[in-house]
Amino acid sequence: MKNQICFTSFALFFFLLLTKWSGVEAQTCKPSGMIRGKKPPPGQCNEENDSECCVQGKPYTIYKCSPPVSSHTKATLTINSFQKGGDGGGPSECDNKYHPDDTPVVALSTGWFNNKQRCLNYITIYGNGRSVKAKVVDECDSTMGCDADHDYQPPCPNNIVDASKAVWKALGVPLSDWGELDIYWSETCKLSGKIKGKKTPHGQYSKDNDSDCCVHGKSYTIYKCSPPVSSHTKAKLTINSFEKGGDGGRPSECDNKYHSNNTPVVALSRGWFNNKKRCLSYITIHGNVRSVKTKVVDECDSTMGCDPNHAYQPPCPNNIIDGSKAVWKALGVPKSDWGELDIYWSDA
């Protein structure tokens, strides 16, 4: 009997270990391939800041992704000159400008750069017992390298924050130790601006689900980002009809279709929608001591509103999960309380 218990315990332990390993593996950013190094032409690789130059024939790993971003994202800090003539090469990708070494600016690995989605946003870098706020101005390309456009330097690893000298100084790192440093970083989603409400033409909006309509002249905040996604992302659940004629307006952006109120589907705020990268994926919503698995079919636009394309409704806040009636029913929320609910969600 004792041996049976030991075997059962071992089997359970192995299963849990395998499950945990599989979950970690699923979240791992894997290499996308390899490129071969090319010998730089004479004078074509700037070795400032001890920059590495490509070696002829050497294989270099490339990545199209970076590790998941959280409120405490681990990274390696490296050093780069964003000045004209520096080892950064051409002007910064975000603004087509050069930046002096005494300005705290950074380049991010391709996945974190996210198709310019973090351009000119600020991140906070924590290292050496200090922190510094720095502006994202460029990409540290993890997909290409060893050519003239990349100053004949290798592709960037997928976990790099490539920083100006000002960042290293602000962190108080001795000059003799400049080069690489284990850090973590976080970002704050700040408002991108405001738009003015326009008077809604008669009959041009839907009052389904007590939807808010734009008020002429009223200022509405807009966002290009959402709070960082984690395994426990806080959000506001709102209600929306994805049916034809409902307050959702046009067909869903992911599949150009309408969806029944009896189907558990959602729209996500702009940052979480992430340029359709979560389209038709499933997320799990936790609220009212229950959970429901639901499909992402649309964007709740945080950057625009008060026009025909948005049913003359205001821009969406940056922390919204806009759910169908089926989602609210699955969470067991009394109909009299439908409208807004504090929840958290995770990618399924």
Secondary structure, 3 states (H helix, E strand, C coil): CHHHHHHHHHHHHHHHHHHHHHHHHHCCCCCCEEEECCCCCCCCCCCHHHCCCCCCCCEEEECCCCCCCCCCEEEEEEECCCCCCCCCCCCCCCCCCCCCCCCCEEEEEHHHHCCCCCCCCEEEEEECCEEEEEEEEEEECCCCCCCHHHCCCCCCCCCEEEECHHHHHHCCCCHHHCCEEEEEEEECCCCCEEEECCCCCCCCCCCHHHCCCCCCCCEEEECCCCCCCCCCEEEEEEECCCCCCCCCCCCCCCCCCCCCCCCCEEEEEHHHHCCCCCCCCEEEEEECCEEEEEEEEEEECCCCCCCHHHCCCCCCCCCEEEECHHHHHHCCCCHHHCCEEEEEEEEC
